[in-house]
Amino acid sequence: MREVFVLDRQVVHRGKDFFGRKAWIQLKPRFRGGPNTWSWKASYTTGGTHEIRPEIVRTRGHRTELTDGKRNLSVFEHVGPLRFFPLVGDLEITATSWPPYDGRAIGLWSAVKPACRVEAVDVPLYTVAKPVWHEYKKMRGGQKAFTQILPADSDELVLDITRSFSGIGTYQKTFHFPNSRLLEEVCMAKTLGNPDWLYYLSSALSAVSNWPHHKSVLWPQENETADLLRGIVWHAALDTLGSLNLLCRDGYFIGRVTSVCSGHEGDTGAVMKANQCLVRV
């Protein structure tokens, strides 16, 4: 038995996307007592409903997105982590192509949590049958960069996240899930503001337009080195959980994941390989 959050009613979270445009995302339970699968409905008017699996995910720059070839749901890495509270149930997600998003995931969870009940249930557990990894061809941060997924040796998901930057330093943190309080902290982690010129553009837009997210971004210009490194690692944990959502199937993924100077490419690459050797515990 595992303590989980079960969505009892439909939730519509409205706000601004990362470009300041009106946006929304809806999560609704489909069948009480049905399988704990998450699905994406690409459009209310056309197209079908797709089970959220690695086959419908792609990386685009600094984000991942769901796609059916015509429509997309961007920044899924900030939606998928909710699974690890754990949030279970047969859920259907519908959204604008960019959901409400300010660089963090806490806004969505704050909307979803009040619509949930907490109970203890049996949840299927999945892991990999053998180690898998995705390694970058080039060094990153002066280190060999990779994401590795190992079979579970407990009923936890353990994340070892390391980020290193030449001339700045290295930061490492180990996260153990499920842990709803810890995950709420992870969901509050801000995305890194980069490159440098974006800081000045963001400041100007915040002053003269409807771009509302300047204070929700981790700006190097406003943070000490130690705080900057910590924030980058915590946000990397959030992004990694978003990719691992794809391995949960109708339950919860467990195992040990090591991410060293990796990113969406490394996480998604490792998940694609893990999907080929996924087993139920």
N, C-alpha and C positions, 0 to 999 in steps of 0.2 A: 504494500500500500504506500502511496506517495501523496503528500498534500499538494493540491493543485488549485488553480483558478479555473472556474468553469464559467464561460460567458452565458448569461441568462437571457439577454435581450440585445436587440440591434443597437449599435453605437455608430453615430455619424460624427466624425471629428472634422471641424471646419477651421480654416485659418488661411495663412499665406504660404505659398511655396517659396523656394529659395530665391525666386526672382521677384517676389512681392506680389504675385498674382493670386487671386482668390482660388482656393483649392479645398478639396475634401477627400476623406477616405471613410468608407463604411465597412464595419465588421459585423456580421450577423451569424447567429447559430442557425444551421439548416435543419438537422434532425436530432432531436433529443435521444440520446442512447445510441446514436449512430457512430461510425468510425471517427477517430480523432484526426481526420485529415483536414488540411488547409487547402482551400481552392481559391483561384483568382478568376473572377468574372470580368473579362476585358471590357465589356460594354453592356449597358442595359438594353440597348436596342438591337445590336447585332453581335454575332460571335458566340461561342460557347463558354463553358466553364472549364478551367484547366486545373487539375491537381498540381499543387506547387511542388515541383520536382526539379532536379538539375537540368533536365532536358529543355526547360523553357526559360532558363536563365542565361544571361550574357553579361560580360563586363564591358563598360564603356567609360574609359578614362578613370576618374576617381569615384566610380559608383558601379553598382550592379543593378540590373533591371530585369523584370519579367517581360516576356514578349511572346506574342502569337504570330509574329511576322508582319502585323499591321499596326497593332496597338502595343503600348509599353506602360509599365509601371516602374518608374525610376526610384532610386534610393531604397530598394528592397532591403538592403543591409540594415536599415533603420526601422523596418517593420518586422522582419523575421526574428529578431532577438526576443520578442514578446513570448515566443514559444517556451523559452527557458525559465519563465517564472515558477513553474510551468503554466502556460495557458493552453488548455486542452479543449476539445470539442470539435464537432464537425463545422468548421467555420468557412464562410465565403467572404472574400475581400473584393470590394469594388472601389475604384478611386479615379480621380483625375490622373493624367499621365505623370504629373509630379504631385505627390500628396502634400499636405501641410508639413512644412519641414524648415527648421531654423538651424540645422546643423547638429541637432540632438534628437534623441528618441523619447525623451521623457514626456513630451506633450501628448503623444499618442497613448502612452501607457496611462497617463493621468486621466484621459478620457475613457479608457477601457476599464480600468480597475473598479470604478463604482458600479459597473454593470455586471460584475462577477460575484459568484459565491465561492467560498473556499470549502473544499471537502477532501477527504482521503479516498482515493480510488486506485485500482490496479491500472498501471500505465505500461504498455509494451515498451521494452527497452531494446535499442539497436546499437550495434557497434560494428567495427570492421573486423574481418576475419584475419587480416594480415596488415602490416604497416604499409602505408602509402605516403607519398610526398610529392610536392612540386617544388623544383629548385630553379632559381633564376640563373640565367646564363652569365650575367654580369654581377659583380660585387655591388652591394648596396650598403652605404654607411660604413664602408671599409670592412664588411663582413660578407661571408657567404649567406645569401638570403634564401629562405625556404619556408614552406608550411608542411609540417609532418603530422599525420594522424596515426595513433597507435591503438591497438585493441584495448578494451577496458579491463582494468584489474580491480575495479570496484564498481559501485552503482552511481559514481559521480562522472560529471564532465569536468576535466581539469584543463585549463588553458595556461600555458607558459608563454608569455608575450615579452619579446625583447625588441627594443628599438635603439639604434645607434646612429649618431651623426658625427661626422668628422669635425673636430674642433669644438664640439659642444659636449658630447658625453654619451653614456649608455644608461638605459633604465630597463629593469626587468621586474615583472610582477607575475605571480601565480594566482589564478582565480579558480575557485571551486563552486560548481553549480550542481543541483539547484540551490539557490540562496536568493530569495526574493529581495531582501534588503540590499544585498550586494549588487544585484542586477539593477535595482533602482538607481544606485550610485553610478553604475556603468552607463545607464541610459541618460544620465545628466552630462556625460562627457561631451565636450564641444569638438566640432570638426576644426582641423587646422586651417588657419588663414594663410594661403600661399598662392602666388608669389608675393613679394614685398609690396608691389605697387597696388595690390588688391586692397590693402589696408586703407590707403588714402582714397581710393575710389569708394570703398564702403563707407568711410567717414563722410564723404561728400554726399553720397546718395542718401544716407540716413538724415542728413540735414535738409535736403531739398526735395526728397521724393518719398514714396511709400515703401521703400525697402526697410523692413523692420528688424533685421536680424544681426545688426552689428555687434550687439552685446552677447550674442549666443555663439560667437566664433572665437576660437583660441588664437589670438593674435600674438606673434612673437614680439611685436613692439610693446605689448602691454604686460608681458609676463617674465618673471625671472626664469633662468635656465632650468632649474629643478622643477618648477611648476609646469613649464612647457613640456619637458620630457615626460613627466607623470601624465599630463593631459593627453599626450599623443598615445601613450601606451594604453590608457583606459579607453580611449576612443577606438584603438585597434582591437581591443577585446570586444567592443560592441560590433564592429564590422565583421569580425570572425564569427561571432554568434549568428549574425545574419546569414552568412554562408552555410553554417552548420545546420540551420533550420531545414535545409533541403534534404537532410539525412534522417529526419525525425519520423517520416512516414506517418503512421497512425499513433505515434507515441513520443519517445524522447531518446535523443542520441546521447550515448555515454562513451568515454574513451579519454585519451590524453592527446591534446593538440599543442604542438610547439610551433610558434610563429616567430621567426627571427628576421627582422627587417623586411617582412613580407608585405603584401597588400592584397587588393581584390583579385588580381591575376593569380597570385600564389594560393590564396584561400580557395578560390573557385576551381583552380586546377587540381588541388588535392581532393576537393569534394567530388569532382567528376570521377576520379580514380576510386575514391572510397565507395561511391555508389555502385561500382562494379563488384565489390566484395562485401556488401552490407549483409549482416546477419542479425537475426533476433536472438537476444540473450535468453 
